[in-house]
Amino acid sequence: MKILTGNDLASGDVTWWTGNGWSRHIEDATDVGDQGEAIARAEEGARRVNVPYVIEASLTADGPRPAHIKDRIRALGPTVRADLTLKPADPQAGSWVI
């Protein structure tokens, strides 16, 4: 199975082609077969999605599962954790910005 993914222009969120539009849920993704590249060009040209590309996937009971680990991680959604963000420079420690 081949599915189409890209990023929402307004938010940057990962999106998946549903056959009728884009969804933020990979469970909604549909097989694009040999039409994936044509759909990607049309959707990017219409400015509905940014940098769309076709990926290999397998259909599971839970929906499509991307073949490549990078795309499986993208499918999980945002990975930003507040506890891992950089803290502002500490003036007491001698940190400063030029």
C-alpha positions in Angstrom: 0.0 0.0 0.0 1.1 3.6 -0.7 -0.1 6.5 1.3 0.5 10.3 0.9 1.7 12.5 3.7 2.7 16.2 4.0 2.4 19.1 6.3 -0.5 21.5 6.8 0.5 24.9 5.5 -1.1 26.9 8.4 0.1 24.8 11.4 2.9 22.6 10.1 1.1 19.6 11.4 1.7 16.2 9.7 -1.3 15.3 7.5 -2.4 12.2 5.6 -4.4 12.0 2.3 -7.8 10.6 2.8 -8.9 10.4 -0.8 -11.1 13.5 -0.3 -8.8 15.8 1.6 -6.2 15.8 4.4 -6.4 14.5 8.0 -4.2 14.7 11.0 -4.9 11.1 11.7 -3.1 8.3 9.9 -6.1 6.0 10.5 -7.9 8.1 7.8 -5.1 7.6 5.2 -6.1 5.8 2.0 -4.1 3.8 -0.5 -3.1 6.2 -3.4 -1.6 3.5 -5.5 0.1 4.8 -8.7 -1.7 8.1 -8.4 0.2 9.4 -5.3 2.7 11.6 -7.2 0.0 13.2 -9.3 -2.1 13.9 -6.2 0.9 15.3 -4.4 1.7 17.7 -7.2 -2.0 18.8 -7.5 -2.4 19.4 -3.8 0.9 21.2 -3.4 0.1 23.3 -6.4 -3.3 24.2 -4.9 -1.4 25.2 -1.7 -3.4 22.8 0.5 -0.3 21.0 1.8 3.4 21.6 2.0 6.0 19.1 0.7 3.8 16.1 0.2 5.4 12.7 -0.6 4.3 9.1 -1.1 5.4 6.4 1.4 5.2 2.6 1.6 2.8 1.3 4.3 1.1 -1.9 5.3 -2.6 -2.1 6.2 -3.1 -3.4 9.8 -6.2 -3.8 12.0 -5.5 -0.3 13.4 -5.1 1.3 9.9 -2.0 2.0 7.8 1.4 1.5 9.3 4.3 3.3 7.6 7.1 0.9 6.5 9.9 3.3 7.6 10.6 4.2 11.2 10.8 7.9 10.4 7.3 8.0 9.0 6.0 5.9 12.0 7.4 8.5 14.3 5.8 11.3 12.2 2.5 9.4 12.5 2.6 9.5 16.3 2.3 13.3 16.2 4.2 16.1 18.0 7.1 14.9 20.1 7.8 18.1 21.9 8.0 17.6 25.6 7.9 20.6 27.9 10.4 19.0 30.3 13.0 18.8 27.5 12.9 22.4 26.4 15.9 24.6 26.8 15.8 26.9 29.8 16.6 30.6 29.4 20.2 31.6 30.1 20.9 31.9 33.8 22.7 35.3 34.5 24.0 33.9 37.8 25.8 31.1 35.9 27.5 33.6 33.6 25.4 32.7 30.6 24.6 35.5 28.2 23.6 36.1 24.6 25.5 38.3 22.2 
